[in-house]
Amino acid sequence: MAAKKLFSGPEDRRIKRALCIVAHPDDIEYYCGGTVLKMTARGVKVDFVLTTSGDKGTRNPNLPREELAGKREQEQEAAAYVLGVKRVTFLRHGDAELVESLALREEFVRAIRAASPDVLLTFDPNGGYRYHPDHRIVGRVALDAAWPCARDPLTYPDAGPPHETAEAWCFAGLQPNLEVDVGDVIEEKIEARLAHASQTRYPPALRRRWNATARIERFHQVDLR
C-alpha cells in the first residue's frame, strides 16, 4: 500500500477538521491565525483549546489575576469570531505554571477525541532559548496526546472514542518544512490580533510591523499516521 502523502497546506481538500492547542490567548493569532483563516474560509471546522487564560500577561502588578483572565478570555472569543472559529475551550490552568503531567495529557486527549481533527496545530517543543516554558510543555504534551494516546482505545478509555490525527503542524520551531503565504488574509489576521487589546500597546505600530513581517507562517509537519 502506498504511503499517504502529507497535506500540502491549509487549502488541501482532505482537511475537514482542525484543532489548535496553545498555551495563551493571542498565541493562535500570532503563530497561525492566517492559516486558520484559510481553512475556515473554505468550510473547515476549526476548534481552539487554550490551556491557560493568560492570567499573568500584564506589567501592571495591581491588576487582579482573575480580572485579567476574564478579559483575556473575552478577547480570545472576539478574535476567534474574526477567524471564523465557533468553539473555544479554556482549560484555565495558571499562566507560567504548566507542568508536563498525565493529567494535562488526558485533558488534551479528551480535546482531540472531541474535535476529531485531521490536523493538529500546536507548538514545536524544540523552539530554542527564550521560549516560554508553557509553550514547550503544551507542544510536548499535545504531541504525546495525539500520538499514540488519543489513538489507542485502552489509553484513557473514558475520554471518548479513539481518534487518529493524520498530522501535526508545529509552529515556532527551528526547522520548518511548510510555509504558508497568508498575505491575502493579513488584514483579517491583524484584526484578530488587535482583538487582544490588553496585549497591544500601540496598534498602528503592530499593524505596520505585521504587514511587513507576518505574511508567512511556518510549521514543521509531523506525520502521525
N, C-alpha and C positions, 0 to 999 in steps of 0.2 A: 504493500500500500504506500502510495506517495505521501511524503510528509506535507502537512498543511503549511501553507505559506503564512508568514507574518502579515498582519494587517498593514496596508500601505499608508495609513494615516486616518484622520477623523472622517474623511469622506468615503472610506471603504464601506460599501453597502452591506458587508457581512456584519457590521457592528449595529446592533439593535438596542443594546443597553450598556450603560457605563456607570461606574461608581468612582467617586473621588473620596479618598480617605486622607484627611490632612490634620494638622495639629491645631491651627489657629484661624479665626476669621481673618480674611484677606489673603491667606495662602493660595487659595484657588485662583483668585483674580490675578495675583502676581505671577504665578508659575504656569497656569494652564487655562486661563479664562478664555482666550481666543479659541483654543481647541474645543473647549466646551461649547462655545457659541456655534462653531462649525457643525458640531454634532446635533445640538438641539434644533438648529435651523432646518435640518432635513428629517426631523422627527425622532431622533434617538432619545430614549428616556435616560436621563442622567440624574443620579441621586448624589447628594453630598452627605458626608459624615464628618463632623467637627469634633475632634477628641477633647479639646478644651474650648472655653468661651473667651479666651484671651483676657482673663481677669487681672493680669498684671501688665498689660500692654499700655502703660502710661508713664509719663515722667512727673506726674502730679502725686506726691506722696499722701495727699489728703483725700484723694478720691477713693471712696469705699469700693472694695473689690466686687461686691455684689451689684452695685450700681453700674460699674464699668462692664461687667459681664452681660448684664441685661441690655445695655446699649449696644454692645458689640454683636449680640445675637440679632437684634433688630437690624443692624447694618448688614449683617450677613444675609438675612432674609431678603432685604431690599436688593442686594447685589445678585442673589440667586434669581430674583424675578427678572432682572436685566439679562441674565444669562440664559433664561428660558428654563430654569430648573424649579420644580414644584415641591420636591421633598428634601428637606434639610433636617438632619438629625444631630442633636447636640448631646454628647456623652457627658459633658460637664465635669471633666477631670480638672484638677488645678493646673493652671498655666505654669510652666517650668518645673512641674512636679512629676512628670510622667516617668514611669519605670517599666522596664521590659518584664511583663508578668503573664502568667497563664490566664489571669482574669481579663486582662486587656485583650489578649489574643482571642478569647472566647467572645468578647464583645464585637470584635472585628469579624469573626466567623459568622456571628448572627447577622451582621450588616451585609456581608457578602451573600449569604444564603437568601436573605430577604430581597436583595436587589437583583440577584442572578445576573451579574454583568458579563458581557463578552470581554470587556477590558476594564482593568483597574488602574486608576491614576493615583499615584502616591509619591512620596519622597524616595529618592535614591539614598539608601543608608550611607553610601560612600561619597559624602559631599565635601570631604576635606576639612581643613581647620576653619574656625569661625563659622561653625554650622550649629544652629540652635539644637540643644540636646533633644528637645521634643521632636524635632524633625527626624533626627536619626532613629529615635525609638519608634515613632509612628511608621516610618518606612520599613524598618526591620520587622516589626510585629505584623504589619499589614501583609507583607510578602509571605511571612510564615503562615498567616491565617489563610491566605489564598491558596497556597500550595505547601503542604498537602492537606491542611486541616479542614478547610471548607469542603474539599472534595471527598474526604473519606467518611463513610457513614458511621463508623464506630468512634470517631472523634467528635466530642460534643454532640451526642445523639439527640439531645433535647433542644438543639439550637436551630432546628429547621431542616428541611430536606437538603441533602448534599448538593453542592454545585461546583462544577469545574469551570473556572475562568480561563479563557483562552490565553490572554496576555496581560502583562502589567506594563504600563508606561511610567517610568520613574523619572521625575524631574529633579533639577538642582544637583545632578551628579557631575562627575568629572569626565565621563566618556559617553556622551550622547551619540546615538546612532540613528535618530529620527529627528528631522527638523520640520516644523510646521510653520508655514508662512501665514500669519494672521493679519497681514496688512489690510486686508479687505474688511476686517471687523475690528480694527484698532480703536475706533471711536467708541464702539459699544464696550470693548474691553476696558477702556479708560473710564467710561461712565460707571461700570460695575465697580471698579476700584475706588472711584470717588464716593461711592455709597458708604465707604468706610471713613466717615468724616472724622471720627475720633483719632484716626491714624494718619490724617492728612494735614500737614502744617500749612502748605501753600499750594492749592490746587493748580493754578496756572503753571507753576514750575514742574509739577508732576506731569501735567499734560504735555508740556514741551519735551520733557525727558523721555517719556514713554513713546511719543511719536517718533523719536529718534532711535530708541534702543529696544523697544518691546515688540517689534513686528515679527520676530521669530521666536517660537517656543521650542525648546529642545528636550528630548527624552531619551532614555535608554530603554529600548524594548526588551522585555523578558518573555520568552515563550514558556507558558505554564502548562502546556498540554503534554 
